[in-house]
């Protein structure tokens, strides 16, 4: 057997072992995740989405067994998560080739095996002697020495433990009090996540809101004007149109309406005018009405 055939044979065996490690990790991760899903009632997660609501409680016949939709959903979800975890773990794991492992486990071949393999196409007496010695020494190398028994034993313990817990849950029906539906209240209290707006108030039947704050100052501070050194408060009356009204109040006049007789359709002088005129404009206004009366 040539040096190239020896390395390829060990490399093929090493790939099989790596596939076995990946399967054991995947199966152990799947069982652990599925057991956690069952213990914490993750099947209630399907009730929180309207897409899955029509399928909850449905049973499907698979290989002669009736399986609930929630059970199939948990199995699928657990498998996807375990597949992702296993892929990430094995992608980050250190991968040694067959030559490195052989030289690590068999010091007699250290550096010699690598040198002989790299120069396998070289034909001279030194290389032929090196390759011949490496082939003789590599006969003691067993492919089983590449198997990481500790790793497989660890995965086996996890699998047995997960199966034991799953059997206990199936036999006793034990589950924790936790449910994903309990997170609805937590999600509603997270800022920028809930649909509620704290600045809005629900409308009541009478058209108002549940806000207890006074609405008297909805227009802000009343406007103030100064007329001849005297401050006059103005405010927009609720429900009124444009303009301002003075806050000053006058005496209430109670009088009955007296219909006037027929008069000439010509302009007549006013019989009276408002005497309480602003100071400074009183003479001007009085002159205006007097000239109007003369005309």
Buried (B, 14 or more C-beta within 10 A) or exposed (E): EEBEEBBEBBBEBBEEBBEBBBEBBBBBBBBBBBBEBBBBBBBBBBBBEEEBEEBBEEEEEEEEEEBBBBBBBBBEBBBEBBEEBBEEBBEEEEEEEBBEBBBEEBEEBEEBBBEBBEBBEEEEEEBEEBBEBBBEBBEEBEBEBBBEEEBBEBBEEBBEBBEEBBEEBEEEEEEEEEBBEEEEEEEEEEEEEEEEEEEEEEEEEEEEEEEEEEEEEEEEEEEEEEEEEEEBBEBBEEEEEEEBEEEEEEEEEEEEEEEEEEEEEEEEEEEEEEEEEEEEEEEEEEEEEEEEEEE
